[in-house]
């Protein structure tokens, strides 16, 4: 079985985090769980944006403040809870 590269692992992790957000919706401790999940989600987004930037240094140049979600959308499109806002 071929090994996954870092970018693929991070994309899969973000997809799983999105599913966890859905699963926690009706949980009695949803606020507590989601708070911790958001920390993980932000770190995964940061790492993925860094990986994408390594492959394409111009990626995100047009994004003010280097927003990780914008860099990811520009680099690979909508994934997990990162939605494509285009009509």
C-alpha positions in Angstrom: 0.0 0.0 0.0 1.5 3.4 -0.9 2.2 5.8 1.8 0.2 9.0 2.1 2.1 12.3 1.9 1.7 15.0 4.5 -0.8 17.0 2.5 -3.1 14.0 2.1 -2.9 13.1 5.8 -3.8 16.7 6.8 -6.8 16.8 4.3 -8.1 13.5 5.7 -7.7 14.7 9.3 -9.6 17.9 8.5 -12.4 15.8 6.9 -12.6 13.7 10.1 -12.7 16.8 12.2 -15.6 18.0 10.1 -17.4 14.8 10.8 -16.7 15.1 14.5 -18.3 18.6 14.5 -21.4 16.9 13.1 -21.4 14.1 15.6 -21.1 16.5 18.6 -24.1 18.6 17.6 -26.6 17.0 19.9 -24.1 16.0 22.6 -24.7 17.2 26.1 -21.1 18.5 26.2 -21.0 19.8 22.7 -19.7 23.2 23.6 -16.8 21.7 25.6 -16.0 19.1 22.9 -16.2 21.6 20.1 -14.0 24.1 21.9 -11.2 21.5 22.0 -11.9 20.3 18.5 -11.5 23.9 17.1 -8.0 24.1 18.5 -7.1 20.9 16.7 -8.8 22.1 13.5 -6.9 25.4 13.5 -3.6 23.6 13.9 -4.4 21.2 11.1 -5.4 24.2 8.8 -2.1 26.0 9.7 0.0 22.9 8.9 -1.9 22.3 5.6 -1.5 26.0 4.6 2.2 25.7 5.3 2.5 22.5 3.2 0.6 24.1 0.3 2.8 27.2 0.6 6.0 25.1 0.4 4.7 23.6 -2.9 3.6 27.0 -4.3 5.3 30.0 -2.6 2.9 32.4 -4.4 -0.1 30.8 -2.9 -1.9 33.1 -0.6 -0.1 36.3 -1.7 -3.4 37.9 -2.6 -4.8 37.0 0.8 -4.6 39.7 3.4 -3.1 38.4 6.7 -2.3 35.0 5.2 -5.7 33.5 6.3 -5.1 29.7 6.4 -8.6 28.9 5.1 -8.2 31.2 2.1 -4.8 29.7 1.3 -6.3 26.2 1.5 -9.3 27.1 -0.7 -6.9 28.7 -3.3 -4.6 25.7 -3.2 -6.9 22.7 -3.2 -10.5 23.9 -2.9 -13.2 23.4 -0.3 -12.6 20.6 2.2 -14.1 19.7 5.6 -15.6 22.8 7.0 -13.8 25.1 4.6 -16.5 25.9 2.2 -16.2 27.4 -1.3 -18.0 30.8 -1.1 -18.2 31.2 -4.9 -21.7 31.0 -6.4 
